[in-house]
Amino acid sequence: MSSTELPETRTAAASPASPIRTVRVADGEELRSVALPGLTLTVRARPGNRPGLPPALYVHGLGGSSQNWSDLMPLLADQVDGEAVDLPGFGDSPPPDDGNYSVTGHARAVIRLLDAAGRGPVHLFGNSMGGAVATRVAAVRPDLVRTLTLISPALPELRAQRTAWPTALLAVPGIASFFAKLTKDWTAEQRVKGVLSLCYGDPGQVTEEGFRHAVEEMERRLELPYFWDAMARSSRGIVDAYTLGGQHGLWRQAERVLAPTLLVYGGRDRLVSYRMARRAAAAFRGSRLLSLPEAGHVAMMEYPETVAQAVRDLIADHGGS
């Protein structure tokens, strides 16, 4: 239910929209701000290597940002014209005017972005909370989705792993502010190490440069006045989505998805149980499953080449145009 933040380790450019510190941008990426009624979204673009490639949209998870896709996007630049969105209140996107951080609210932001740009249908990617958001988008707006790739999607579990409980507790009113006070003396380095241990199958994969960039990003986020509020409300949105039944339940919506779907699960995921892979494969009709025994919660950052190849196969089998 959470995603870490490890920015791409190459040269960065500044984002003029950042309120306090600049956001890291990898070589070949571009940032732009999209203003919609009541909503402003930052979009990280990785243009395709040639004109005419089909569009793709990448959606991050709780606590993450568009930077979570910076390792995967260049590996698919010969297949798709890629964009990654900062969901409202995350990355470089300010909070939504209506304060709606529910899964439906985030899905509505993605739909509005796609409709405004006229980019659909897209190859849609989602990790963790972004996987739940992408599932909802694919279910309610099939016209917007060519293929669907879900990496450790945050879909309802009856028995969540104990390592996921602290994230879920953020949804309890008052817990986020309490935790913020409790950890006010923690350094950014301590926080990043904690996130990496939770999200990576092997935190030792992270380079020193990548760790330093993650610390810089953590420092930037902690200065944002809405950081804890966005985390708490989005956590509450996931918990609410887990308890929602009927036709609006996420598993029911998974069964309605028409797009060819790739599911990616990590054997060392401490947030989304590996055992959910079988249920997901049964729910998404005709889906294919990539199991990575050594991966944690963010396979696109841990094993980007392997994930990219699976996506290539999906696109090749179902048409890239």
Secondary structure, DSSP 8 states (H G I E B T S, - for coil): --------SS-----TT-SSS-----TT-EEEEEEETTEEEEEEEE--SSTT--EEEEE--TT--GGGGTTTGGGGTTT-EEEEEE-TTSTT----TT---SHHHHHHHHHHHHHHHT--SEEEEEETHHHHHHHHHHHH-GGGEEEEEEES-----SS--GGGHHHHHTTSTTHHHHHHHHTTT--HHHHHHHHHHHH-S-GGGS-HHHHHHHHHHHHHHHTSTTHHHHHHHHHHHHHHHHH--GGGSHHHHHHH--S-EEEEEETT-SSS-TTHHHHHHHHSTT-EEEEETT--S-HHHHSHHHHHHHHHHHHHHH---
